[in-house]
Amino acid sequence: MFRFAHIEYLWGLLIIPLLFLFFIWSRISRQRALKRFGNEQTIKELMPFASKSRPAFKFFILMLALAFFITGAARPQFGSKLKKVKREGIELIIALDVSNSMMAEDIQPNRLERAKRAIARLVDRLKNDKIGLIVFAGEAYVQLPITSDYNSAKLFLNSVNTQIVPTQGTAIGTAINMGIRSFTPEGDANKAIIVITDGENHEDNAVTAAQDAVENGIIVHTIGMGLPQGSPIPVVRNGQKDYLKDREGNVVVTKLDEAMLEKIASAGNGIYVRANNAQVGLNTLFDEINKMEKEEIESLVYSEYDDQFQYFYAAGLLLLLLEFIILERKNRYLMKVRLFSQK
């Protein structure tokens, strides 16, 4: 298989026709100047060693050498070996719920903090993968664009809190739709969205969003943060810890909506995992994503390419040497040679 490593360099070949036009114009201008100088026959006698063809021949050799150098710079390569390879990595977007209900303490120290710690541990496992972070409550925002800069990922993760999204709620569908738009355009890596939330979705149709993701080649997994029996939402008032109450003064208890998260994962061809105080489940999902990659992306490709630019450079250098040897004037000794003259 043949290819150019830097095919964009071949645009430099367009300069050669322009140089040809400039050469033709300069030769015509020279001929006109000589005609103004005097009689053509007289000029020939005054310049017996002048040649009309040699400058044109030298210029042609020079342009051919330039073409070889430009082609060599584009690094022509031939594929020399076929082998089975797998994609180097995956693209993963974490959609993290930052609504007030994520401050519930049924998962210690609280749902949000436990999720952040699990994401940080996941980042430590990434190799040749890309990760992005979306935070959502009543609205969704890209906290970290898709990247392989893992240090930045941890830095952005540390700044996540429930105040980062001003509108309260749990818009899971909006977060999934934003995740669909956040992957690398036309990338061929496996793509997955992991939604980490307590599942109390009241804003949009998250199941439809998960179906849209599948149509775009993206798998949607869900992780349920919280316990089925629920927990009150702690708030701090006047420096003292209290619990969120409704208008009637009753303590609000946030419960994990497993049914919703199972539907979303099913629609997204993914897996639902429920977090607990022992584990969050991110590593389990990451292992599943890696298994999927090994099974589906193995393909036969050219794995090694041999550079052939040295031959083009060598040809260009030989042409430059030839152009240097050939004189623009006729050789006074070679002019006397008459191989086919009659005695």
C-alpha positions, 0 to 999 in steps of 0.5 A, a space after each residue: 500500500 502506498 501513501 504520503 506521510 505529509 501529502 499536504 506538501 504536494 501543494 508545493 508542486 503548483 509553483 513549478 508551472 508558475 516558474 515555467 511561465 516566468 521563464 518563458 516570459 523572461 526568454 521572450 523579454 530577452 529576445 526583444 531586448 537583443 533585437 533592439 540592440 542590433 541586427 540578429 545575424 551580427 549579434 550571432 557573430 559577436 556571440 558565437 558561443 551563445 546557445 538558445 537551447 541550453 538555458 531552456 534545458 538547464 531550467 527544465 532539469 532544475 524544475 524536475 529536480 525541484 519536483 523530486 525534492 517536493 515529492 520527497 518532502 511529502 515522504 512517500 511510503 510503501 506499506 510493508 507489513 500487515 497485522 491484526 491491530 486494535 484501536 489504541 483507546 476509547 473516548 469516554 464522557 462522564 455525565 455527572 449529576 451535581 444537583 442538591 440531591 447528590 449531597 445525600 449521605 447514604 453513600 459516604 461521605 456523600 453521593 457527589 464526593 464518592 462519585 468524584 473519587 471514583 472518577 479520579 481513580 478511573 482517570 489513573 487507569 486510562 492509557 491512550 484513551 480520551 475523557 470528557 466531563 459534563 456536569 448537569 442539574 436542571 441544565 448541562 454544561 461541558 466541564 472538560 472537553 474531550 481530552 487525553 490530558 489526565 492532569 487537567 481532567 483531575 484539576 477540573 474534577 476537583 472544582 466540581 460542586 453543587 453550585 457549579 450549575 445554577 439551575 436545580 433539577 436532574 436533566 439526564 436527557 440534556 446531559 446525554 444529548 450534550 455528550 453526543 455532540 462532545 465527542 471527537 468529530 468523525 473519530 473512529 474510537 469506541 465511544 461511551 457515555 457514563 451517566 452518574 446520578 441518583 436517577 430522579 429525572 423530571 426535566 426531559 425524556 432521557 430514554 429517547 436521548 439514549 436511543 439517539 446516542 445508540 444511533 450515533 454509535 455511542 453506548 450509554 451506561 448508568 450508575 445509580 448513586 444512592 440507596 433505595 431507602 433514600 436519605 435526607 439532603 443536608 444543607 448548611 444554614 447559619 453555619 449549622 447543618 440542617 436538612 432540606 425541607 419542603 413547604 410543609 416543613 417535612 424533611 425531603 428524602 431523595 431516593 434512588 430511581 433504579 427503574 429510570 436508570 435501568 430504562 436509560 441503560 437498556 435504551 443505550 445498549 449499556 449496563 446499569 450498576 448501582 453504587 454502594 458504600 463498597 464500590 461505585 461501579 466505574 471500574 466495572 463499566 470501564 472493564 466492560 468497555 475494554 472488552 467491547 473494544 477487543 471484540 469489535 475493533 480488531 482489524 487487518 491494517 498496514 502496521 509498518 511503512 517504509 520511507 522512500 523519500 531518499 530515492 527522490 532526494 537522490 534523484 533531485 541531487 543528481 539532476 542538480 549536479 547535471 544542471 551545474 555541469 551543463 554550461 549555458 554557453 557552447 563548448 568551443 572544443 565540442 563545436 569542432 567535432 563533426 561526427 557525420 561530416 563529409 570529407 
